[in-house]
């Protein structure tokens, strides 16, 4: 009987111990799982070196599970599970923060390069503006110099024009004096010859020879004879040496002064050709014809 009671008590104690052994085995499996998760976190190439403080606290919490009593074990196990999750989360947050910091550094680097590029572009634009400004200054100086040259040329041209006007006025006065001189000479000749001796010789009113010099004999519309006409007048003077030569200028409206100047040029050409200046007479300017022509006639 005593032996049977001892066996019964042993069986009862075993039955009571079995749930506790099963619960302890289950807790050991959970602890191993937590250690495995924490080891996996530590071995992670990205997260393993992050949140090391949280990983250490998680390991301490897992170790505390093994040292806890039966009634306290569930609480410490819960704490260990939360610590493992917190370590993983803290490592992930730190990794994300590191990535964010890297992205920020990359952004700052990109912005710095962009700022440097903008600065380079601004310096290039400034250099371009300086070159354009320098070119504009040089262009303005050149235009100013050209303007001064044009102004000087204009002043010179005005002076030449004034000189030409003075020369023309002097030539006009000289032509007027020549006409006056011719008129006086003709008047003196008429006085010496007496009445009726101007246009007749031995009862004849037809001159022995005549020559008409039109506008074409004076190139450029001036009073200078062409070379061919000068030679012809020289031949005329030689052919009629010893004869009286009469010069009659004829002028259209507004051409009287030019006709008088051309008459003087014809007289000078005749004298240069060998005619006796005292036998050359310039008559008064007659109206008619076109332009300013000069008629030359020779007779006794």
C-alpha positions as CSV (number, residue, x, y, z in Angstrom):
1,X,0.0,0.0,0.0
2,X,2.7,2.4,0.8
3,X,4.5,1.6,-2.4
4,X,1.3,2.2,-4.4
5,X,0.8,5.5,-2.7
6,X,4.4,6.5,-3.5
7,X,3.8,5.6,-7.1
8,X,0.6,7.5,-7.2
9,X,2.2,10.6,-5.7
10,X,5.1,10.3,-8.3
11,X,2.6,10.1,-11.2
12,X,0.7,13.0,-9.9
13,X,3.9,15.1,-9.6
14,X,4.9,14.1,-13.1
15,X,1.5,15.1,-14.5
16,X,1.9,18.5,-12.8
17,X,5.4,18.9,-14.1
18,X,4.7,18.0,-17.7
19,X,2.8,21.3,-18.5
20,X,5.6,23.3,-17.0
21,X,8.2,21.3,-19.0
22,X,6.2,21.9,-22.2
23,X,5.8,25.6,-21.4
24,X,9.6,25.9,-20.7
25,X,10.4,24.2,-24.0
26,X,8.0,26.6,-25.8
27,X,9.7,29.6,-24.1
28,X,13.1,28.3,-25.1
29,X,12.0,28.0,-28.8
30,X,10.7,31.6,-28.7
31,X,14.0,32.8,-27.2
32,X,15.9,31.0,-29.9
33,X,13.7,32.6,-32.5
34,X,14.4,36.0,-31.1
35,X,18.1,35.3,-31.0
36,X,17.9,34.1,-34.6
37,X,16.1,37.4,-35.6
38,X,18.6,39.5,-33.8
39,X,21.5,37.5,-35.4
40,X,19.9,38.0,-38.9
41,X,19.7,41.7,-38.2
42,X,23.3,41.9,-37.1
43,X,24.4,40.0,-40.3
44,X,22.4,42.3,-42.6
45,X,25.0,44.3,-44.7
46,X,22.9,47.5,-44.5
47,X,21.2,47.3,-41.1
48,X,23.8,45.3,-39.1
49,X,25.9,48.2,-38.2
50,X,23.0,50.5,-37.3
51,X,21.1,51.1,-34.1
52,X,23.8,49.1,-32.2
53,X,22.5,50.4,-28.9
54,X,19.0,49.1,-29.6
55,X,20.5,45.7,-30.7
56,X,22.4,45.5,-27.4
57,X,19.3,46.3,-25.3
58,X,17.4,43.6,-27.3
59,X,20.1,41.0,-26.5
60,X,19.9,42.0,-22.8
61,X,16.1,41.6,-22.9
62,X,16.5,38.1,-24.4
63,X,19.0,37.2,-21.7
64,X,16.6,38.4,-19.1
65,X,14.0,35.9,-20.3
66,X,16.2,33.0,-19.3
67,X,16.8,34.5,-15.9
68,X,13.1,35.2,-15.2
69,X,10.9,33.1,-13.0
70,X,8.0,31.1,-14.3
71,X,5.5,33.8,-13.5
72,X,7.6,36.6,-14.8
73,X,8.8,34.9,-17.9
74,X,5.9,35.8,-20.2
75,X,6.4,39.5,-19.3
76,X,10.1,39.4,-20.0
77,X,9.5,37.5,-23.2
78,X,7.1,40.2,-24.4
79,X,9.7,42.8,-23.5
80,X,12.3,40.9,-25.5
81,X,10.1,40.6,-28.6
82,X,9.4,44.3,-28.5
83,X,13.1,45.1,-28.1
84,X,14.0,43.0,-31.1
85,X,11.3,44.7,-33.2
86,X,12.4,48.1,-31.9
87,X,16.0,47.3,-32.8
88,X,15.0,46.3,-36.3
89,X,12.8,49.4,-36.7
90,X,15.5,51.7,-35.3
91,X,18.1,50.2,-37.7
92,X,15.7,50.7,-40.6
93,X,15.0,54.3,-39.5
94,X,18.7,55.0,-39.2
95,X,19.3,53.4,-42.7
96,X,16.5,55.6,-44.1
97,X,18.0,58.6,-42.5
98,X,21.4,57.8,-43.8
99,X,19.9,57.4,-47.3
100,X,18.0,60.7,-46.9
101,X,21.2,62.4,-45.7
102,X,23.1,61.0,-48.8
103,X,20.3,62.2,-51.0
104,X,20.5,65.6,-49.4
105,X,24.3,65.7,-49.9
106,X,23.8,64.6,-53.5
107,X,21.2,67.4,-53.9
108,X,23.5,69.9,-52.3
109,X,26.3,68.8,-54.6
110,X,24.1,69.1,-57.6
111,X,22.9,72.5,-56.5
112,X,26.6,73.5,-56.0
113,X,27.5,72.4,-59.5
114,X,24.5,74.2,-60.9
115,X,25.5,77.3,-59.0
116,X,29.0,77.0,-60.3
117,X,27.6,76.5,-63.8
118,X,25.4,79.6,-63.4
119,X,28.4,81.5,-62.2
120,X,30.5,80.4,-65.1
121,X,27.6,81.3,-67.5
122,X,27.3,84.7,-65.8
123,X,31.1,85.3,-66.1
124,X,30.9,84.3,-69.8
125,X,28.0,86.6,-70.4
126,X,29.8,89.4,-68.6
127,X,32.9,88.9,-70.7
128,X,30.7,88.9,-73.8
129,X,29.0,92.1,-72.7
130,X,32.4,93.7,-72.1
131,X,33.6,92.7,-75.6
132,X,30.4,94.1,-77.1
133,X,30.8,97.3,-75.1
134,X,34.4,97.6,-76.2
135,X,33.4,97.0,-79.8
136,X,30.6,99.6,-79.4
137,X,33.1,102.1,-78.0
138,X,35.6,101.4,-80.8
139,X,32.8,101.8,-83.3
140,X,31.7,105.1,-81.8
141,X,35.2,106.3,-81.9
142,X,35.6,105.3,-85.5
143,X,32.3,107.0,-86.4
144,X,33.4,110.1,-84.5
145,X,36.7,110.1,-86.4
146,X,34.8,109.6,-89.7
147,X,32.4,112.4,-88.7
148,X,35.3,114.7,-88.0
149,X,36.9,113.8,-91.3
150,X,33.6,114.3,-93.1
151,X,33.2,117.7,-91.4
152,X,36.7,118.7,-92.4
153,X,36.0,117.6,-96.0
154,X,32.7,119.5,-95.9
155,X,34.5,122.6,-94.7
156,X,37.2,122.1,-97.4
157,X,34.5,121.6,-100.0
158,X,32.7,124.7,-98.8
159,X,36.0,126.7,-99.0
160,X,36.6,125.4,-102.5
161,X,33.1,126.3,-103.5
162,X,33.5,129.8,-102.1
163,X,36.8,130.0,-103.9
164,X,35.2,128.8,-107.1
165,X,32.5,131.4,-106.7
166,X,35.1,134.1,-106.2
167,X,36.9,132.8,-109.3
168,X,33.8,132.8,-111.3
169,X,33.0,136.3,-110.2
170,X,36.5,137.4,-111.1
171,X,36.2,135.7,-114.5
172,X,32.9,137.4,-115.0
173,X,34.4,140.7,-114.2
174,X,37.3,140.0,-116.5
175,X,34.9,139.0,-119.3
176,X,33.0,142.3,-118.7
177,X,36.2,144.2,-118.8
178,X,37.3,142.4,-122.0
179,X,33.9,143.2,-123.6
180,X,34.3,146.8,-122.5
181,X,37.8,146.8,-123.8
182,X,36.7,145.3,-127.1
183,X,33.9,147.8,-127.4
184,X,36.3,150.6,-126.7
185,X,38.7,149.2,-129.3
186,X,35.9,148.9,-131.8
187,X,34.8,152.4,-131.2
188,X,38.3,153.7,-131.6
189,X,38.7,151.7,-134.8
190,X,35.4,153.1,-136.2
191,X,36.6,156.6,-135.3
192,X,39.9,156.0,-137.2
193,X,38.3,154.4,-140.2
194,X,35.4,156.7,-140.5
195,X,31.8,155.9,-141.4
196,X,31.0,152.8,-143.4
197,X,34.4,151.1,-142.9
198,X,33.2,148.4,-140.4
199,X,31.7,145.8,-142.6
200,X,32.8,146.6,-146.2
201,X,36.0,146.3,-148.1
202,X,36.2,147.5,-151.7
203,X,32.4,147.7,-151.9
204,X,31.9,144.1,-150.7
205,X,30.2,143.1,-147.4
206,X,31.1,139.4,-147.5
207,X,34.1,138.5,-145.3
208,X,37.0,136.7,-146.9
209,X,36.8,133.7,-144.4
210,X,34.7,132.7,-141.4
211,X,34.6,130.1,-138.7
212,X,31.9,129.2,-136.2
213,X,32.7,127.7,-132.9
214,X,29.6,126.0,-131.3
215,X,29.2,124.6,-127.8
216,X,30.9,121.4,-128.9
217,X,34.2,123.4,-129.3
218,X,34.2,123.9,-125.5
219,X,34.3,120.5,-123.7
220,X,32.5,120.4,-120.3
221,X,30.4,123.4,-121.0
222,X,33.1,125.9,-120.0
223,X,35.1,128.5,-121.8
224,X,38.2,126.4,-122.5
225,X,38.7,125.4,-126.2
226,X,39.3,121.8,-127.2
227,X,42.8,120.9,-128.5
228,X,41.5,120.4,-132.0
229,X,39.7,123.8,-132.1
230,X,42.8,125.5,-130.7
231,X,44.9,124.0,-133.6
232,X,42.2,125.1,-136.1
233,X,42.2,128.6,-134.8
234,X,46.0,128.7,-135.0
235,X,45.8,127.6,-138.6
236,X,43.1,130.2,-139.2
237,X,45.4,132.9,-137.7
238,X,48.3,131.8,-139.9
239,X,46.1,131.6,-143.0
240,X,44.8,135.2,-142.5
241,X,48.0,136.8,-141.2
242,X,47.9,140.6,-141.8
243,X,44.1,140.6,-142.0
244,X,41.6,142.0,-139.6
245,X,39.9,139.3,-137.5
246,X,36.5,139.9,-136.1
247,X,35.0,137.9,-133.2
248,X,31.2,137.9,-132.8
249,X,29.8,136.1,-129.7
250,X,26.2,134.9,-129.9
251,X,24.2,133.8,-126.9
252,X,20.9,132.3,-126.1
253,X,18.9,133.6,-123.1
254,X,21.0,133.4,-120.0
255,X,24.3,132.6,-121.8
256,X,25.7,136.1,-122.4
257,X,28.4,135.9,-119.8
258,X,29.5,132.5,-121.1
259,X,29.5,133.7,-124.7
260,X,31.7,136.7,-123.7
261,X,34.2,134.4,-121.8
262,X,34.4,132.1,-124.9
263,X,35.1,135.1,-127.1
264,X,38.0,136.0,-125.0
265,X,39.3,132.4,-125.1
266,X,39.1,132.5,-128.9
267,X,41.0,135.7,-129.1
268,X,43.7,134.3,-126.9
269,X,43.9,131.2,-129.1
270,X,44.3,133.3,-132.2
271,X,47.1,135.4,-130.6
272,X,48.8,132.2,-129.5
273,X,48.5,130.9,-133.1
274,X,50.4,134.0,-134.4
275,X,47.6,136.6,-135.1
276,X,48.3,140.2,-134.4
277,X,46.4,141.1,-131.3
278,X,45.9,144.7,-132.5
279,X,44.0,143.4,-135.6
280,X,41.6,141.2,-133.5
281,X,38.3,142.8,-132.6
282,X,35.6,141.4,-130.3
283,X,32.2,142.7,-131.2
284,X,29.3,143.2,-128.8
285,X,27.4,140.1,-127.8
286,X,24.5,139.3,-130.1
287,X,21.3,137.5,-129.1
288,X,20.2,134.4,-130.9
289,X,21.0,130.8,-131.6
290,X,21.3,128.1,-129.0
291,X,23.9,128.0,-126.2
292,X,26.9,130.3,-126.5
293,X,28.7,130.2,-129.9
294,X,31.5,132.3,-131.3
295,X,31.8,133.4,-135.0
296,X,35.2,134.3,-136.3
297,X,35.7,136.1,-139.6
298,X,38.7,137.5,-141.4
299,X,39.0,140.3,-144.0
300,X,40.9,143.3,-145.1
